[in-house]
């Protein structure tokens, strides 16, 4: 079947608080395989006067495709912001084309509750699975398992076109133990969860009729001793990984990337043009 006839699908996976230099040194197998079929960019978040290295700031920027000067999410608190003027990339895709089936899975409060600037995933995320990580003894270490199980099942059996899955255990590990063995072990567990999602996608009955673009990123890095919010290179050191599952189409990847480029890259693959009233400062990483 010609690639033009394949149904476009996008999966974006967020790993909270994962530093690019540490990830590259480990190069776990699942994310490494995706990079081998695509590209791996090192990215640096802007300095704190533009984009504080806070969780809600990083994910608001990635999801919307605009910098904080536009969406005005500047911390994890619930102060004044304009995120409703720059909706998440799944909602914007759905509004542009209501036939696009969207799915989100997470357990961080900002995605599924009114905590801080949340919920960051809007009404266009038509299937939403959210676990309250506060209700689990080990927080993300427990809730990530459920998020991954839900994603594995839905990606393998349901017909979602644009999906976002968030995993937070790495951030907790860095806060609790710093950037070291425990942090690297958490990265390994998240990579295995990613591998399960990939295997589920590749086992789909319709996989041969689909073109799956998978992208991964993070919201910020961490100090060696754990913690973020400042402007050090360790806290600003992030990444974008993108690649295709199965036979990749003939594309040329952009030489450089920023986290605001994920949204327009997803839209380009899906063939949607979001309403111009909602701004986007990023550009697609795909050149066909």
MOCOR-V340585 format. One record per backbone hydrogen bond with DSSP energy under -0.5 kcal/mol. CO is the residue of the C=O (numbers start at 0). NH is the residue of the N-H. If there is no record, write none. Layout:
((CO	NH) (CO	NH))
This chain:
((1	4) (2	5) (5	7) (6	210) (8	212) (9	162) (10	214) (11	164) (12	14) (12	216) (13	15) (13	166) (14	17) (16	18) (18	22) (19	23) (20	24) (21	25) (22	26) (27	31) (28	32) (29	33) (30	34) (31	35) (32	36) (34	37) (36	243) (38	241) (40	239) (42	237) (46	49) (46	50) (51	53) (53	57) (54	58) (55	59) (56	60) (57	61) (58	62) (59	63) (60	64) (60	65) (62	88) (64	280) (64	281) (66	69) (66	70) (67	71) (70	81) (71	73) (81	84) (81	85) (82	85) (87	91) (88	92) (89	93) (90	94) (91	95) (92	96) (96	99) (99	101) (100	160) (100	161) (101	126) (102	163) (103	128) (104	165) (105	130) (106	132) (107	110) (107	111) (108	112) (109	118) (109	119) (110	120) (114	117) (119	121) (121	124) (123	125) (125	127) (126	103) (127	129) (128	105) (130	132) (131	134) (132	135) (135	138) (137	140) (138	141) (138	142) (139	143) (141	144) (141	145) (142	146) (143	147) (144	148) (145	149) (146	150) (147	151) (148	152) (149	153) (150	154) (151	155) (152	156) (153	157) (157	159) (160	9) (161	102) (162	11) (163	104) (164	13) (166	15) (167	170) (167	171) (168	172) (169	173) (170	174) (171	175) (172	176) (173	177) (177	179) (179	183) (180	184) (181	185) (182	186) (183	187) (184	188) (185	189) (186	190) (187	191) (188	192) (189	193) (190	194) (191	195) (192	196) (193	197) (194	198) (195	199) (196	200) (197	201) (198	202) (200	203) (203	206) (205	208) (206	209) (208	6) (209	211) (210	8) (210	212) (211	213) (211	244) (212	10) (213	242) (214	12) (215	240) (216	14) (222	225) (223	178) (226	222) (231	235) (232	236) (233	221) (234	220) (235	44) (235	237) (236	19) (237	42) (238	217) (239	40) (240	215) (241	38) (242	213) (248	250) (251	286) (257	260) (258	261) (259	263) (260	264) (261	265) (262	266) (263	267) (264	268) (265	269) (266	270) (266	271) (271	273) (274	277) (276	278) (284	253) (285	287) (286	251))
